[in-house]
Amino acid sequence: MLITIPSKFEGQTIEEMFKSLHLPKKELHLLRMSKDLTINDEVCTLRNTVNAGDKLNIPLFDESSQYVSSYRLAEIKYEDEYLAIVVKPKGVKTHPNDLKEANTLMNHVIYTLDSDYAEPVHRLDQETVGLLLVAKHPIAKKILDRMLEDREITRTYKAQVDSLLPLKPQTIDMPIGKDKFHSNKRRVSPTGQRAITHILESHMIDEHTAEVELKLDTGRTHQIRVHLAEIGHPVVGDPLYNNSKLRKLKLHSYKIEFEHPFKDELISVTLDD
């Protein structure tokens, strides 16, 4: 991975730069021991100081993704040398459960991107359409994972729900766990993991349906679907939580926005771009 040092890291050592990005100790140690770290094509160590515009080359550590190529193109909304934002189609799993599988989004992504490494930073339900963030280097993956955990990556969703009135802006803070009676379902449970969903705004699209814009602080399986069903406004077309006979889930990952860790810019991508 070749990093063009942005101005925000001017005058820092490489180690200070990566510590400010909260790179885990394991990866920091690998960089410290590497003989392949270079600045402007000259071998360096983590003690070297960087200037804006310097070219810092980070080795891959012989780590590559193991997805089978699908030989099908993924739709790319944004890509640079560090990461990509791709579109997950309806009915396609985010990644394989078995490495022999070859028809998931990540199988399409590994075929499409010019990279031996591609890993999802978060997940989308199989029936959910929309934007997914992918890391193209293990160092970028660790940093993006931490940003997601610290809520520095904003994921905005849109859903159509059963309702006679617009939903008021609110925060749903209810833990989610496995449903003991249905292995493929989740439910609100006091013993579950904490899950936080923000309803930002809502408007009616017909007399029985409201469109809702939502933001996630956590990413539990089926989180939006479980939370909206729990407050009495299940997602239209949801076969698990709304008794829909048709698999036409009206939920999509609409927008991803974050400050790029290796650039002086805000990345903001919407599904309609």
N, C-alpha and C positions, 0 to 999 in steps of 0.2 A: 504494500500500500504506500503510495507516494503522497505525502502531505505537503501542500504549499502552506507554509506557516502564516496564519493571519495576524493582523496587527495586535490583536488582544493578547498574544503570547510574546510580544516583543520583549527581549531582554531576559526572559526566563530560561532556566536550564530545561533540557528535555524532561528530566525527572519532575521538575516543578510543574511543567505543562501537563504531564499525564496525571500527576497527583491532583491538580486542580480539576481535572476531568473525572476524578474518582476511579481511576483504573485500579482493579483489584491487585492485591499484592503478588499473586501468582504470576499474572501477566507482566507486572512491573519487574519481577525477578527475571523472567525470560528475556525481557528487553535488556536488563542489566548484564546478563550473561552472553548476549548475542554478539557475534563477531561480524554480523552483516548489517548493522545499523549504520547508515550514512547520512551526512548532510552535504548537499551539493556534490554528490559522488565521492566524498571523502569519508573514510571510516571514522566513527565518532563513538562516544559513550553518553550515558545519561547525564553526565556532568557538563556536557557542552551547552553553551548558550545559543539560543536561536534568535534570528532577526526576521522581521516580516519579509515574506517572499522567498525565504530559504526553502530548499526542497529536501524534506526529511523522508528517507525511505525506510519503511518498516517491513521486516521479513514476515513471511506467512507462518513460520514455525511448522512447516510440513503438515498443516491442517487443511483439509479440504472437505467439502460436503459430499455425502454418500448417496444423494438422490439419483435415481435412474432417470436419464434424459427421456422426456416424452416425445421429443421432436415436434412439439407444438409450441407456438409462440404465445408468451404471456403479454398482456397489455401493460405497457410501462408508462406511467404518468410523470415520473421524475427519475433521473438517474445521474449519479456522479461516481467518482472512483471509490467512494466510501459506502454508499447505500443506494437503495432504490425504493420507490413507492409504486406498487403494482396493483392491478385490479383483480380481485377474486370474483369469478363468475358464480352465479347461483348453482347450487347442487354440487359444487366441487369442494372437496376437503382442502384445508390449508396445507396439510403435509401428510405423508403416508404414515400409517401405523406399523407397516411392515416395509422394509427397505426394498422389497421386490415390487411393491406397488409403483405404477408409472403414470397414473392419471390424476394426480393432485396438483394444486397450484404450484408447489415447490418443484415438482417434476418439470412443469412448463417453464418456471423461472430459471432453473439451472441450465436449461436448453437455450433460453433467450439471452441471459446476461453473459457478457464476456468476462467471466469470473469462475474460478474453480471452487470458490466459497460463496454460499448464499444461504442465509438462515433467517427465518421469520423472527421479528422482535416481539410480536404479539400474535394472537389467533383470531379467526373469525369462524362462527358457526357455519356448518356446511351449507345451510339454506340462506345465509346472509351474503348479500352482494356488497362489494365495495373495496375501499383502499386498505392496503396492508403494507407495513414498513418492513423492509428486508435489509439486513446488514451484509456487506460484501467482503468483510474481513473480520477475523475473530476479535481483534482489538476494538473495531467499531461496534461489534455486537455487544461486548462487555460494557462499553460506554453508553450505548443506546438502551441497554437493559436497565442500567442505573438511572438514566434520565426518565424512563418510563415509570420506574418504581418511585422516583421522587416527583412525579407528576409534572415533569418538564416537557412532556410530549402530550399535546392536546388532541384527543380523538373525539370527533363530533359525529353523531349518528342522527338519522331521520327515520321515524317509524310512523305508520298509520295505525291508529288504535280505535277500538270500540269506545265511543263516547258521544254523549248528547250535548256536551259543552266543551269549550277549550280547557285543557288542563292548566292549572296554575303553576308558575315556576316554583319548584320545590326540590329538596334533596331527599332521596330515598337511601337510608342507611340501614340495611337489613342483611344479616349474615345469610349466606347461601351454602347449602350442603347437598349431598346426594339424597335422592328420593329412595327410601328403603324398599318401596314396592315396585318401582320402575327404574331399571338400571340405566336407561338412557335419558332420564329426567333429573332435574334439580328442583329444590324447593327452599323456601325461607326456613331456616332452622337455627335455633339458639346455639347449637354446637357446630354450625358451619363457619366458613371463612368470612371475614368482614367484606362487605360489598357496598360500594357507594356509587349511586347513579344520580346525576343532576338533570332535572327537566328544566331546560332553559326558556323555551317558549312553545306556543301551540296555537294552531288556528284550525277552524272547521273546513273540511273539503266537501262534505255533504252532511245531511241531517243526522247521520249516525256515525260519522267518522271524523276524527281529528288527526292532523299531522303534527307530530311532536319532534322537537329538536332536543337532543340529549348529549351529555358529556359524561365520560367515565373517569372515575378516579382509580378504579380497580378493574380487573379483567377476568372475572369468574365465568365459568362455562354457563352459557344461556342467561347471563346476568340481566340484560335489558328485558328479555322476554319474561323471566321470573318476576322481576320487580314490577313491571307494568301489569302483569296478571294479578300480582298480590294486591295492588291498590285498586283493582277492579277495572282496569283498562288494558286488556290483553291485545297483543299485536294482531292485526288482521291477517288471516291466512296462516296462523300458527297451528300446526296439527298437534303439537304437544301441550300447549297451554291455553288454547282457545277452541279446541274441538273442531278445528277446520278439517273438512274432508279433502280439501285441495291443498297441495304443498306450494302455496303462493305467499310466502312470508313477506310482508311489507316492511322490511327493515333493511337499511343499508348503511355502511360505513361511509360517511359523506365527506369528511374533511380531516386532514392530518396537518398539524402545525407545530413547529418547534424551532428553537435557535440551533443552527447547525453547529455541532461541536468542533468542526475543523474549518469553518468558514465564518467570515463576518457578515452573515446574512440570516434572515428569517426564511425558513422553508414553509410555505403554505400551499397545499395542494387540495383541490376539491374534485369530486367525482365528475363534475360537469366541465372541468377545464379541457 
